[in-house]
């Protein structure tokens, strides 16, 4: 089984880059499933049906998210729409809209996708993601999947690394999201779990997390609030990893970065 996991798709430029690059990537690697983090997919913050439809047409099958998923009110309707598989972090308080884990059928196989959020330097007061993972794995013991992939949406590399080792051997893969900066540490951990600290993003290359670099520099120089605008830089980056899974062991055989650039 081959799964492509795409980093945070940022606003319209990110959607356009996905449309330009993903069809050929999916075909070249013969991907069985394509997952993307979409918390910034609409205007840089939040989710809309139109934005999801754009990237789904390009070849994204299911969607994970993070703390910015709530920024468009439409998301509450999307969570209840069976036509979309959109996860939010599972460690939000009980009763929060949406779901943090989902079984994805793939022919005669099935994959459990889990979305969790870190707590260090994050504003939300969420449950412990480590113990939430343990609870979820116990919950799905009777419906044993052939693979388990976790999107760990977190700010700090130490928390992501610690979580990866905590999950090692228990899940197929742990991929980090949120910082929009791709890391060069794609690896198989000692007990067989594929891991990368951060997938990176899909969006403007010469920008700061997708935002016009002049705006961000001005904010640092003046310490005054600024109105964020998506960068108009035509050069786009596409960051992802390909995970090859041994469904007999439910562990990873291989992980590699799949990073591309395109000028729009």
C-alpha positions as CSV (number, residue, x, y, z in Angstrom):
1,X,0.0,0.0,0.0
2,X,1.3,3.4,-0.9
3,X,0.1,6.6,0.7
4,X,1.0,10.2,-0.2
5,X,0.6,12.7,2.6
6,X,0.7,16.4,1.6
7,X,1.7,19.2,3.9
8,X,-0.6,22.2,4.7
9,X,-2.2,23.4,1.5
10,X,-2.2,27.2,1.8
11,X,-4.9,29.3,0.1
12,X,-5.5,29.7,-3.6
13,X,-1.8,29.4,-4.6
14,X,-1.5,26.1,-2.7
15,X,-4.7,24.8,-4.4
16,X,-3.4,25.8,-7.8
17,X,0.0,24.1,-7.2
18,X,-1.8,21.0,-6.1
19,X,-3.9,21.0,-9.2
20,X,-0.8,21.5,-11.4
21,X,1.4,18.8,-9.8
22,X,-0.6,16.2,-8.0
23,X,-2.1,14.3,-10.9
24,X,1.3,13.4,-12.3
25,X,2.8,12.6,-8.9
26,X,-0.1,10.3,-8.0
27,X,0.2,8.5,-11.3
28,X,4.0,8.3,-11.1
29,X,4.1,6.7,-7.6
30,X,0.9,4.7,-8.1
31,X,-0.6,6.0,-4.9
32,X,-3.5,4.1,-3.3
33,X,-4.5,7.0,-1.1
34,X,-3.7,10.8,-1.0
35,X,-4.2,12.7,2.3
36,X,-3.6,16.4,2.8
37,X,-3.7,18.8,5.7
38,X,-6.2,21.5,4.8
39,X,-6.5,23.8,7.8
40,X,-5.3,26.8,5.7
41,X,-6.8,25.8,2.4
42,X,-9.3,28.7,2.1
43,X,-7.8,32.2,2.1
44,X,-4.9,31.0,4.4
45,X,-7.2,30.0,7.3
46,X,-10.1,27.6,7.5
47,X,-12.0,25.3,5.1
48,X,-14.8,25.7,2.6
49,X,-16.5,23.2,0.3
50,X,-15.2,25.0,-2.8
51,X,-11.6,24.8,-1.6
52,X,-11.9,21.1,-0.8
53,X,-13.6,20.4,-4.1
54,X,-10.7,22.1,-5.9
55,X,-8.0,19.8,-4.4
56,X,-10.3,16.7,-4.4
57,X,-10.6,17.1,-8.2
58,X,-6.8,17.2,-8.3
59,X,-6.6,13.9,-6.5
60,X,-6.7,14.4,-2.7
61,X,-8.9,11.8,-1.1
62,X,-9.2,12.7,2.5
63,X,-8.4,15.7,4.7
64,X,-6.8,16.4,8.1
65,X,-6.5,19.7,9.8
66,X,-5.5,21.6,13.0
67,X,-6.2,24.6,15.1
68,X,-7.2,26.9,12.2
69,X,-9.9,24.5,10.8
70,X,-12.5,26.5,12.8
71,X,-11.9,29.8,11.0
72,X,-14.7,29.5,8.5
73,X,-18.2,28.8,9.9
74,X,-18.9,26.5,6.9
75,X,-16.7,23.8,8.5
76,X,-19.5,22.7,10.9
77,X,-21.7,21.8,8.0
78,X,-18.8,20.0,6.2
79,X,-18.1,17.9,9.3
80,X,-21.7,16.6,9.0
81,X,-21.6,16.1,5.2
82,X,-20.8,12.4,4.3
83,X,-19.4,13.5,1.0
84,X,-16.3,14.8,2.8
85,X,-13.8,13.0,5.0
86,X,-12.4,15.9,7.0
87,X,-10.8,15.3,10.4
88,X,-10.0,17.7,13.2
89,X,-7.6,16.9,16.1
90,X,-9.0,14.1,18.2
91,X,-7.9,15.6,21.5
92,X,-10.4,18.5,21.4
93,X,-12.8,18.3,24.3
94,X,-15.6,15.7,24.2
95,X,-18.6,17.1,22.4
96,X,-16.7,19.2,19.9
97,X,-18.0,19.1,16.4
98,X,-16.3,16.7,14.0
99,X,-14.2,13.6,14.4
100,X,-10.5,13.0,15.1
101,X,-10.3,9.5,13.7
102,X,-11.7,7.6,10.7
103,X,-11.5,4.2,9.0
104,X,-10.7,4.7,5.3
105,X,-11.7,1.7,3.2
106,X,-9.2,0.8,0.4
107,X,-10.4,-2.2,-1.5
108,X,-10.0,-5.2,0.7
109,X,-7.9,-3.2,3.1
110,X,-8.6,-0.4,5.6
111,X,-6.6,2.4,7.0
112,X,-7.2,4.2,10.3
113,X,-6.4,7.9,10.0
114,X,-5.9,9.8,13.2
115,X,-5.5,13.6,13.7
116,X,-4.0,14.9,16.9
117,X,-2.7,18.3,18.0
118,X,0.3,19.1,20.2
119,X,0.1,21.4,23.2
120,X,3.4,23.2,23.6
121,X,3.2,26.8,22.4
122,X,-0.3,26.2,21.1
123,X,-3.1,28.4,22.4
124,X,-5.8,25.8,22.7
125,X,-6.2,23.9,26.1
126,X,-6.5,20.4,24.7
127,X,-6.3,16.9,26.1
128,X,-3.0,15.0,26.2
129,X,-2.4,13.8,22.6
130,X,-0.2,10.9,23.9
131,X,-2.9,9.4,26.0
132,X,-5.6,10.3,23.4
133,X,-3.6,8.1,21.0
134,X,-3.6,5.2,23.5
135,X,-7.4,5.5,23.9
136,X,-8.0,5.6,20.2
137,X,-5.9,2.5,19.5
138,X,-7.8,0.6,22.3
139,X,-11.1,1.8,20.8
140,X,-10.2,0.3,17.4
141,X,-8.8,-3.0,18.7
142,X,-12.0,-4.8,17.5
143,X,-11.9,-3.2,14.1
144,X,-8.2,-3.8,13.4
145,X,-7.0,-1.7,10.4
146,X,-4.3,-2.7,8.0
147,X,-2.4,0.6,8.6
148,X,-2.6,3.5,11.0
149,X,-1.4,7.0,10.1
150,X,-1.3,9.9,12.5
151,X,-1.2,13.6,11.5
152,X,0.4,15.2,14.6
153,X,-0.3,19.0,14.2
154,X,2.2,20.7,16.5
155,X,4.5,23.7,16.9
156,X,7.6,22.3,18.7
157,X,10.0,19.8,17.2
158,X,10.8,18.2,20.6
159,X,7.1,17.4,21.2
160,X,6.8,15.9,17.7
161,X,9.9,13.8,18.1
162,X,8.8,12.5,21.5
163,X,5.4,11.7,20.1
164,X,7.0,9.8,17.2
165,X,9.0,7.6,19.6
166,X,5.9,7.1,21.8
167,X,3.9,5.9,18.8
168,X,6.8,3.8,17.3
169,X,5.6,0.3,16.7
170,X,2.0,1.1,17.6
171,X,1.2,2.9,14.3
172,X,2.3,2.8,10.7
173,X,3.4,6.4,10.4
174,X,3.5,9.8,12.2
175,X,3.7,12.9,10.1
176,X,4.1,16.4,11.6
177,X,2.2,19.4,10.3
178,X,1.6,23.0,11.2
179,X,5.0,24.8,10.9
180,X,4.9,24.9,7.1
181,X,8.6,24.3,7.0
182,X,9.7,20.9,5.6
183,X,12.2,18.9,7.6
184,X,14.9,16.6,6.3
185,X,14.4,13.8,8.8
186,X,12.0,11.3,7.0
187,X,13.0,8.0,8.5
188,X,11.8,4.6,9.8
189,X,12.0,4.6,13.6
190,X,13.5,1.6,15.5
191,X,10.3,-0.3,15.9
192,X,9.0,0.2,12.3
193,X,7.0,3.5,12.3
194,X,7.6,5.9,9.4
195,X,8.2,9.5,10.7
196,X,8.9,13.0,9.6
197,X,8.9,16.0,11.9
198,X,7.1,18.3,9.4
199,X,5.7,17.7,6.0
200,X,6.0,21.4,5.0
201,X,3.4,23.2,2.9
202,X,2.0,23.8,-0.5
203,X,2.1,27.4,-1.5
204,X,4.3,30.4,-2.2
205,X,8.1,29.7,-1.9
206,X,9.4,33.2,-1.3
207,X,7.0,34.0,1.6
208,X,6.6,33.5,5.3
209,X,4.2,30.6,5.9
210,X,2.4,31.7,2.8
211,X,2.1,35.3,3.8
212,X,3.7,38.2,1.9
213,X,7.2,38.4,3.3
214,X,7.2,42.3,3.5
215,X,4.2,42.2,5.8
216,X,5.8,39.8,8.2
217,X,9.1,41.7,8.2
218,X,7.2,44.9,8.9
219,X,5.5,43.2,11.9
220,X,8.8,42.1,13.4
221,X,10.4,45.5,12.8
222,X,7.5,47.6,14.2
223,X,5.9,45.1,16.6
224,X,2.5,46.4,15.4
225,X,-0.4,44.3,14.2
226,X,-0.5,43.7,10.4
227,X,-3.2,42.6,8.0
228,X,-1.9,39.3,6.6
229,X,-2.2,38.8,2.8
230,X,-1.2,35.7,0.8
231,X,2.0,36.2,-1.1
232,X,1.7,36.7,-4.8
233,X,5.1,35.1,-5.5
234,X,4.5,32.9,-8.7
235,X,7.0,30.2,-7.6
236,X,5.1,27.5,-5.6
237,X,6.5,24.7,-3.5
238,X,4.7,21.3,-3.0
239,X,5.8,19.3,0.0
240,X,4.8,15.8,0.8
241,X,6.0,12.3,1.8
242,X,5.4,8.9,0.2
243,X,4.8,6.1,2.7
244,X,5.0,2.5,1.6
245,X,3.2,0.1,4.0
246,X,3.6,-3.6,4.7
247,X,0.0,-4.4,5.5
248,X,1.0,-7.8,6.9
249,X,2.9,-6.2,9.8
250,X,1.0,-2.8,9.7
251,X,4.3,-1.1,9.8
252,X,6.2,1.0,7.2
253,X,8.5,-0.4,4.6
254,X,9.8,3.0,3.3
255,X,9.3,6.7,3.6
256,X,10.7,9.4,1.3
257,X,10.1,13.1,0.7
258,X,8.3,14.1,-2.5
259,X,8.9,17.8,-3.0
260,X,8.3,19.8,-6.1
261,X,8.3,23.4,-7.4
262,X,6.1,24.9,-10.0
263,X,5.7,28.5,-11.4
264,X,2.2,29.6,-11.8
